[in-house]
């Protein structure tokens, strides 16, 4: 098979720029284009949510005829498409399931028919390949919403939408990527008949989990290969229930099939030399623009401009996973270090309230924006001196990579992708690219920040550290090469 074009189908529950709730969307949006640049024939399929605007993204309706029913009930379904940067995107358009305010949940509550929504999506995604008469060598599935795809290829079924007993589907290999094992897709077992899968597969070794159906477990059991978004996270989720969330036994059983591949970042979008969101651009050869970015950010956020005061940036979902329990416990000690803090994000109401209290307690030194604002996120990366990311667990992480590219020194909890990408700065050798802490405690967090703040006044050393971080390569090219090697190994194709 050497020299043959590898055909890869990405099955994505979300993807940038079409619809996003988290880092999965960044991966699903960037990886296909990087693979296409390496010569793969890449196609992607995702639901056409309300956010996927036809005019904004230039979609065109196809005449592909997918099944118009689900579980014996009528279900309008069409397919839209668009090509972006040599990647063909297809959107399963079923308004009854996907024309909603949000992707998976509203007001913090999961949609009650998520089982039906993503069972239907998995069936139609596979049926689409047959309608296109385009047989992928590898189907790359992302998170629990796509996990029935590998099941249907291992357990041939016949449903309203899909017949995987056809020879067309034989031999297609599957890769299942875990972006965050905390989200598993647990549903009542009584719904199993809607999948077309027989009860003989509802066993503790396969689909059953504490008397429920577990979609994530299905993906882990039935996919040919598994991956996570960092090497460290692939080890952590096998190590204990704390990280594995009940899947550590399955992952240990499949350990030889599990690979950790670090996420890349979009270096065209996140580049301080070309970033149109910044008031002044800068780069490794000329760092002066970063001071302008800091000054303008402080003004924008209504903060005092004080020479020599480190500015700490935080851009995050506001919840326990992201370390806000530590931030709450340590906040006064953090402020006692003589730093200013700017926070951007949304999440748990108790942390909204906590941050608003802190902003009132430290007027002019703490600024909080409780929303999602992509342009402001760029300006914080450009204007902050330090970036705080104390996640309790972090499968891959992107903001620490953006920070490194912008010369904004990260301070992180040594876990998952943060452990893999941020190494402790050593003053004697001037090696390392940031500051990290362990164990997971407020005291350890403050100590790591103290080490960073202590270095900050030594401007020559600090600038050398900035330049070192900015020259590191976290582009998608290296990650895409690893995925390509994994795909080829799966299908027995020589490089």
C-alpha positions as CSV (number, residue, x, y, z in Angstrom):
1,X,0.0,0.0,0.0
2,X,3.0,2.3,0.0
3,X,2.4,5.5,-1.8
4,X,-1.4,5.2,-1.8
5,X,-3.5,8.2,-0.7
6,X,-4.8,7.6,2.7
7,X,-8.6,8.3,3.1
8,X,-9.6,9.5,6.5
9,X,-13.1,10.4,7.7
10,X,-13.3,12.6,10.8
11,X,-16.6,12.2,12.8
12,X,-16.9,15.2,15.0
13,X,-19.5,16.4,17.4
14,X,-18.2,20.0,17.0
15,X,-15.5,21.8,15.1
16,X,-14.0,25.3,14.7
17,X,-15.2,27.5,13.0
18,X,-18.6,26.0,12.7
19,X,-19.7,25.2,16.3
20,X,-17.7,25.0,19.6
21,X,-18.0,24.3,23.3
22,X,-14.4,23.3,24.1
23,X,-11.0,22.3,22.9
24,X,-12.3,19.3,21.0
25,X,-13.6,21.8,18.4
26,X,-10.2,23.3,17.9
27,X,-8.7,19.9,17.3
28,X,-11.4,18.8,14.9
29,X,-11.1,22.0,13.0
30,X,-7.3,22.1,12.6
31,X,-6.2,18.5,12.4
32,X,-8.0,17.7,9.1
33,X,-6.4,20.6,7.3
34,X,-2.9,19.6,8.6
35,X,-3.5,16.0,7.4
36,X,-4.6,17.3,4.0
37,X,-1.4,19.2,3.7
38,X,0.4,15.9,4.3
39,X,-1.4,14.4,1.3
40,X,-4.4,12.6,3.0
41,X,-7.9,12.6,1.4
42,X,-9.7,14.0,4.5
43,X,-13.5,14.4,4.8
44,X,-15.4,15.4,7.9
45,X,-18.9,15.0,9.1
46,X,-20.7,16.7,12.0
47,X,-24.3,17.7,12.9
48,X,-25.7,20.9,11.3
49,X,-26.5,22.7,14.5
50,X,-28.3,26.0,14.6
51,X,-24.9,27.7,14.9
52,X,-23.7,26.3,11.6
53,X,-25.1,29.2,9.5
54,X,-25.5,28.4,5.8
55,X,-24.7,31.9,4.5
56,X,-21.9,32.6,7.0
57,X,-20.0,29.4,6.1
58,X,-21.0,29.2,2.4
59,X,-22.7,25.8,2.7
60,X,-24.6,24.3,-0.2
61,X,-27.3,21.7,0.0
62,X,-26.6,18.3,-1.6
63,X,-29.0,15.9,-3.2
64,X,-27.6,13.0,-1.0
65,X,-30.6,10.9,0.1
66,X,-30.2,9.7,3.6
67,X,-32.9,7.9,5.6
68,X,-35.9,10.0,6.6
69,X,-36.7,8.0,9.7
70,X,-35.3,6.9,13.0
71,X,-36.5,4.0,15.1
72,X,-39.5,3.8,12.8
73,X,-40.5,7.4,13.3
74,X,-40.4,10.1,10.5
75,X,-37.2,12.2,10.7
76,X,-36.4,14.9,8.1
77,X,-32.7,14.6,7.2
78,X,-30.6,16.3,4.6
79,X,-26.9,16.9,4.0
80,X,-25.0,20.2,3.4
81,X,-21.4,20.6,2.4
82,X,-18.6,23.0,2.0
83,X,-14.9,22.6,1.2
84,X,-12.3,24.5,3.3
85,X,-8.6,24.3,2.7
86,X,-8.7,21.0,0.8
87,X,-11.0,19.3,3.3
88,X,-14.6,18.4,2.4
89,X,-17.1,19.0,5.3
90,X,-20.5,17.4,5.4
91,X,-23.3,18.4,7.8
92,X,-26.1,16.1,8.8
93,X,-29.2,18.3,8.8
94,X,-32.0,17.0,11.1
95,X,-33.7,20.0,12.6
96,X,-35.7,18.0,15.0
97,X,-32.4,16.9,16.7
98,X,-29.9,19.7,16.0
99,X,-31.7,23.0,15.5
100,X,-31.4,24.0,19.1
101,X,-30.1,26.8,21.3
102,X,-27.0,24.9,22.3
103,X,-25.1,21.8,21.2
104,X,-25.6,19.3,24.1
105,X,-27.3,21.0,27.0
106,X,-29.2,24.2,27.9
107,X,-29.1,26.0,31.3
108,X,-26.7,23.3,32.6
109,X,-29.0,20.4,31.8
110,X,-28.3,17.8,29.1
111,X,-30.9,17.5,26.4
112,X,-33.1,14.5,27.4
113,X,-32.8,13.0,24.0
114,X,-29.0,13.1,23.6
115,X,-29.1,9.3,23.2
116,X,-31.3,9.5,20.2
117,X,-29.6,12.5,18.7
118,X,-26.1,11.0,18.6
119,X,-27.3,7.4,17.8
120,X,-28.9,9.0,14.8
121,X,-25.8,11.0,14.0
122,X,-23.5,7.9,14.1
123,X,-25.8,6.0,11.8
124,X,-26.1,8.8,9.3
125,X,-22.4,9.5,9.3
126,X,-21.7,5.9,8.3
127,X,-24.5,5.8,5.8
128,X,-23.1,9.0,4.2
129,X,-19.9,7.3,3.2
130,X,-21.9,4.6,1.3
131,X,-24.0,7.3,-0.4
132,X,-20.8,9.1,-1.5
133,X,-19.3,5.8,-2.6
134,X,-16.2,6.9,-0.7
135,X,-14.8,4.2,1.5
136,X,-12.4,5.6,4.2
137,X,-9.4,3.6,5.3
138,X,-9.7,5.1,8.8
139,X,-12.6,6.7,10.6
140,X,-11.4,9.0,13.4
141,X,-14.0,9.4,16.1
142,X,-14.0,12.1,18.7
143,X,-15.5,11.7,22.2
144,X,-18.6,9.9,23.3
145,X,-21.0,11.5,20.8
146,X,-19.4,9.5,18.0
147,X,-18.7,6.2,19.9
148,X,-21.3,4.1,18.2
149,X,-19.5,4.4,14.9
150,X,-16.8,1.8,15.8
151,X,-19.5,-0.4,17.4
152,X,-21.5,-0.5,14.2
153,X,-18.4,-1.5,12.3
154,X,-17.7,-4.4,14.7
155,X,-21.3,-5.5,15.2
156,X,-23.0,-5.3,11.8
157,X,-26.5,-3.9,12.2
158,X,-29.4,-3.2,10.0
159,X,-31.5,-0.1,10.9
160,X,-33.7,2.5,9.1
161,X,-30.6,4.5,8.2
162,X,-27.8,2.0,8.0
163,X,-26.8,-1.5,6.9
164,X,-23.3,-2.4,8.0
165,X,-23.6,-6.0,6.9
166,X,-22.7,-4.7,3.4
167,X,-19.3,-5.6,2.1
168,X,-18.5,-1.9,1.7
169,X,-18.0,-1.5,5.4
170,X,-15.6,-4.5,6.0
171,X,-12.1,-3.7,7.0
172,X,-12.6,0.0,7.8
173,X,-10.4,0.8,10.8
174,X,-11.4,3.1,13.6
175,X,-9.5,5.4,16.0
176,X,-11.3,6.8,19.0
177,X,-9.9,9.9,20.7
178,X,-10.7,10.8,24.3
179,X,-10.7,14.5,24.7
180,X,-12.0,14.5,28.3
181,X,-12.9,11.2,30.0
182,X,-15.1,13.0,32.5
183,X,-17.8,13.2,29.8
184,X,-19.0,9.7,29.0
185,X,-22.6,9.6,27.7
186,X,-24.5,7.6,30.3
187,X,-28.1,6.5,29.4
188,X,-30.8,4.1,30.6
189,X,-30.2,0.6,29.3
190,X,-33.8,0.4,28.1
191,X,-32.8,2.6,25.2
192,X,-30.5,-0.1,23.7
193,X,-33.0,-1.3,21.1
194,X,-33.0,2.1,19.5
195,X,-29.4,1.5,18.4
196,X,-30.2,-1.8,16.6
197,X,-27.6,-3.5,18.8
198,X,-28.7,-6.8,20.4
199,X,-28.9,-7.4,24.1
200,X,-26.2,-10.0,23.9
201,X,-23.7,-7.1,23.7
202,X,-25.0,-5.5,26.9
203,X,-22.4,-7.1,29.2
204,X,-20.0,-5.7,31.7
205,X,-17.1,-6.4,29.2
206,X,-18.8,-4.4,26.5
207,X,-21.6,-1.8,26.8
208,X,-22.9,-2.1,30.4
209,X,-21.7,0.2,33.1
210,X,-23.4,0.2,36.5
211,X,-26.7,-0.9,35.0
212,X,-26.5,1.8,32.3
213,X,-25.4,2.2,28.8
214,X,-22.0,4.0,28.6
215,X,-21.3,5.4,25.1
216,X,-17.7,6.3,25.9
217,X,-17.0,2.7,27.1
218,X,-18.4,1.5,23.8
219,X,-15.8,3.5,21.9
220,X,-13.0,2.3,24.2
221,X,-14.1,-1.4,23.7
222,X,-14.9,-1.5,20.0
223,X,-12.4,0.9,18.4
224,X,-9.3,-0.6,16.8
225,X,-7.0,2.1,18.4
226,X,-7.4,4.7,21.1
227,X,-5.7,8.0,21.6
228,X,-5.7,10.9,24.0
229,X,-4.5,14.5,23.6
230,X,-1.3,14.2,25.6
231,X,1.1,11.4,26.6
232,X,0.8,12.2,30.3
233,X,-3.0,12.1,30.2
234,X,-2.9,8.7,28.5
235,X,-0.9,7.4,31.5
236,X,-3.0,9.2,34.2
237,X,-6.4,7.9,33.0
238,X,-5.1,4.3,33.4
239,X,-3.7,5.0,36.9
240,X,-6.7,5.6,39.2
241,X,-10.4,6.3,39.4
242,X,-9.6,9.9,40.1
243,X,-8.3,10.3,36.5
244,X,-9.9,7.3,34.8
245,X,-13.5,8.1,36.0
246,X,-14.3,4.4,36.1
247,X,-12.7,3.6,32.8
248,X,-9.2,2.8,34.2
249,X,-9.8,-0.9,34.0
250,X,-10.9,-0.9,30.4
251,X,-8.0,1.4,29.5
252,X,-5.6,-0.9,31.3
253,X,-6.9,-3.8,29.3
254,X,-6.4,-1.8,26.1
255,X,-3.2,-0.2,27.1
256,X,-1.2,-1.4,24.1
257,X,-3.7,0.2,21.8
258,X,-3.6,3.6,23.5
259,X,-1.5,6.5,22.3
260,X,-1.0,10.0,23.6
261,X,-0.6,12.6,20.9
262,X,-0.3,16.2,22.0
263,X,-2.6,18.8,20.5
264,X,-1.1,21.4,18.2
265,X,-2.3,25.0,17.9
266,X,-3.3,27.1,14.9
267,X,-0.1,29.2,14.5
268,X,-1.7,31.4,11.8
269,X,-4.4,32.5,14.2
270,X,-2.2,32.6,17.3
271,X,0.8,34.6,16.2
272,X,1.9,37.8,18.0
273,X,3.6,39.0,14.8
274,X,0.4,39.0,12.7
275,X,-2.4,39.0,15.3
276,X,-4.9,41.7,14.2
277,X,-6.5,41.6,17.7
278,X,-3.4,43.1,19.3
279,X,-2.9,46.9,19.5
280,X,0.8,46.4,18.7
281,X,2.3,43.3,17.2
282,X,5.6,41.9,18.4
283,X,8.0,38.9,17.9
284,X,11.1,37.3,19.1
285,X,13.4,39.9,17.5
286,X,11.4,42.8,18.9
287,X,9.5,42.4,22.1
288,X,8.7,46.1,22.6
289,X,5.1,45.7,21.3
290,X,4.2,43.5,24.3
291,X,4.6,46.4,26.7
292,X,2.1,48.4,24.5
293,X,-0.2,45.4,24.6
294,X,0.0,45.3,28.4
295,X,-0.6,49.0,28.8
296,X,-3.6,49.0,26.5
297,X,-5.1,45.9,28.1
298,X,-4.8,47.5,31.6
299,X,-6.7,50.6,30.2
300,X,-9.3,48.5,28.5
301,X,-10.0,46.6,31.7
302,X,-10.1,49.7,33.9
303,X,-6.9,48.7,35.8
304,X,-4.2,50.9,37.2
305,X,-1.0,51.1,35.2
306,X,2.0,50.4,37.5
307,X,5.5,49.9,36.3
308,X,7.2,46.7,37.4
309,X,3.9,44.9,38.4
310,X,3.4,41.5,36.9
311,X,0.1,41.0,35.2
312,X,-1.4,37.5,35.6
313,X,-3.9,36.4,32.9
314,X,-6.5,33.7,33.3
315,X,-8.7,32.5,30.4
316,X,-10.8,29.5,31.4
317,X,-14.0,27.7,32.0
318,X,-14.8,28.6,35.6
319,X,-15.1,25.3,37.5
320,X,-13.3,22.9,39.8
321,X,-11.6,21.0,37.0
322,X,-9.8,24.2,36.0
323,X,-8.5,24.7,39.5
324,X,-10.8,27.5,40.7
325,X,-11.1,25.9,44.1
326,X,-7.4,26.5,44.5
327,X,-7.7,30.0,43.2
328,X,-10.4,30.8,45.6
329,X,-8.4,29.4,48.5
330,X,-5.2,31.2,47.5
331,X,-6.5,34.4,46.1
332,X,-5.5,36.7,49.0
333,X,-2.0,35.1,49.1
334,X,-1.8,35.5,45.3
335,X,-2.5,39.2,45.6
336,X,0.0,39.5,48.4
337,X,2.7,38.7,45.9
338,X,2.1,42.1,44.3
339,X,0.5,41.0,41.1
340,X,-2.5,42.3,39.1
341,X,-5.0,39.7,37.7
342,X,-7.3,39.8,34.7
343,X,-9.8,36.9,34.2
344,X,-11.9,36.0,31.2
345,X,-14.4,33.1,31.2
346,X,-17.8,31.7,32.2
347,X,-18.8,28.7,34.2
348,X,-20.1,27.7,37.7
349,X,-22.2,30.5,39.3
350,X,-20.3,30.2,42.6
351,X,-17.0,31.2,40.8
352,X,-18.7,34.1,39.0
353,X,-19.7,35.4,42.4
354,X,-16.3,34.7,43.9
355,X,-14.5,36.6,41.1
356,X,-16.9,39.5,41.3
357,X,-16.2,39.7,45.1
358,X,-12.4,39.7,44.4
359,X,-12.8,42.5,41.8
360,X,-14.6,44.6,44.4
361,X,-12.0,43.8,47.1
362,X,-9.0,44.7,44.8
363,X,-10.3,47.6,42.8
364,X,-7.9,48.5,40.1
365,X,-5.8,45.4,40.6
366,X,-8.4,42.7,39.6
367,X,-10.5,42.8,36.5
368,X,-13.1,40.2,35.6
369,X,-15.0,39.6,32.3
370,X,-17.6,36.9,32.7
371,X,-18.2,36.1,29.1
372,X,-16.6,34.5,26.1
373,X,-14.7,37.0,24.0
374,X,-12.2,35.6,21.5
375,X,-10.7,39.0,20.6
376,X,-10.1,39.8,24.3
377,X,-8.6,36.3,24.8
378,X,-6.0,37.3,22.2
379,X,-5.4,40.7,23.9
380,X,-4.9,39.0,27.3
381,X,-2.4,36.5,25.9
382,X,-0.6,39.5,24.3
383,X,-0.7,41.8,27.3
384,X,-0.2,39.5,30.3
385,X,3.2,38.7,31.7
386,X,2.1,35.4,33.3
387,X,-0.7,32.9,32.5
388,X,-2.2,30.9,35.4
389,X,-3.6,27.5,34.6
390,X,-3.9,25.4,37.8
391,X,-6.2,22.7,36.3
392,X,-6.9,19.7,38.6
393,X,-6.6,17.6,35.4
394,X,-6.0,18.7,31.9
395,X,-6.1,16.2,29.0
396,X,-4.2,18.4,26.6
397,X,-4.6,22.1,27.1
398,X,-4.3,24.9,24.5
399,X,-4.0,28.1,26.5
400,X,-0.6,27.2,27.9
401,X,0.6,26.7,24.3
402,X,-0.9,30.1,23.2
403,X,0.9,31.6,26.1
404,X,4.2,30.1,25.2
405,X,3.9,31.5,21.7
406,X,3.1,35.0,23.0
407,X,5.9,35.1,25.5
408,X,3.4,35.0,28.4
409,X,5.0,32.7,30.9
410,X,2.7,29.9,32.1
411,X,2.3,28.8,35.7
412,X,0.6,25.4,35.7
413,X,-0.3,22.4,37.8
414,X,1.9,19.5,36.6
415,X,-0.8,17.3,35.1
416,X,-1.8,15.9,31.7
417,X,-0.8,18.1,28.7
418,X,0.4,20.8,31.1
419,X,3.0,18.4,32.4
420,X,4.1,17.5,28.9
421,X,4.5,21.1,27.6
422,X,5.6,23.3,30.6
423,X,8.9,22.5,32.2
424,X,10.2,24.3,35.3
425,X,12.5,27.2,34.8
426,X,16.0,26.7,36.3
427,X,17.8,30.0,36.9
428,X,21.3,28.4,37.1
429,X,21.0,26.9,33.5
430,X,18.2,29.2,32.2
431,X,16.4,26.1,31.0
432,X,12.7,25.4,31.1
433,X,9.8,27.4,29.8
434,X,7.6,28.2,32.8
435,X,6.7,27.3,36.3
436,X,4.7,24.3,37.6
437,X,3.5,22.9,40.9
438,X,2.6,19.6,42.5
439,X,0.8,18.5,44.6
440,X,-2.5,20.0,43.8
441,X,-2.8,22.5,46.6
442,X,-3.2,26.2,47.2
443,X,0.1,26.4,48.9
444,X,2.0,24.8,46.0
445,X,0.2,27.1,43.6
446,X,1.3,30.2,45.5
447,X,4.9,28.9,45.7
448,X,5.1,28.5,42.0
449,X,3.7,32.0,41.4
450,X,6.2,33.3,43.9
451,X,9.1,31.8,41.9
452,X,7.8,33.5,38.8
453,X,7.3,36.8,40.4
454,X,10.8,36.7,41.9
455,X,12.3,36.3,38.4
456,X,10.2,39.0,36.8
457,X,12.3,42.0,38.0
458,X,15.4,40.5,36.3
459,X,14.5,41.9,32.9
460,X,17.4,40.4,30.9
461,X,16.7,36.9,32.2
462,X,12.9,37.4,31.8
463,X,13.3,38.5,28.2
464,X,15.5,35.5,27.4
465,X,12.9,33.3,28.9
466,X,10.2,34.9,26.8
467,X,12.3,34.5,23.6
468,X,12.9,30.8,24.4
469,X,9.2,30.1,24.9
470,X,8.3,31.9,21.7
471,X,10.7,29.9,19.6
472,X,9.2,26.5,20.5
473,X,7.2,24.7,17.9
474,X,3.7,23.6,18.9
475,X,2.2,23.8,15.4
476,X,-0.2,21.1,14.2
477,X,2.4,19.8,11.7
478,X,4.2,17.6,14.3
479,X,1.0,16.3,15.8
480,X,-0.5,15.5,12.3
481,X,2.6,13.5,11.4
482,X,2.1,11.4,14.5
483,X,-1.6,10.8,13.6
484,X,-0.6,9.9,10.1
485,X,1.9,7.4,11.3
486,X,-0.7,5.9,13.6
487,X,-3.3,5.7,10.7
488,X,-0.7,4.0,8.5
489,X,0.1,1.5,11.2
490,X,-3.6,0.7,11.6
491,X,-4.1,-0.1,7.9
492,X,-0.7,-1.7,7.3
493,X,0.4,1.0,5.0
494,X,4.1,1.8,4.6
495,X,5.2,5.4,4.8
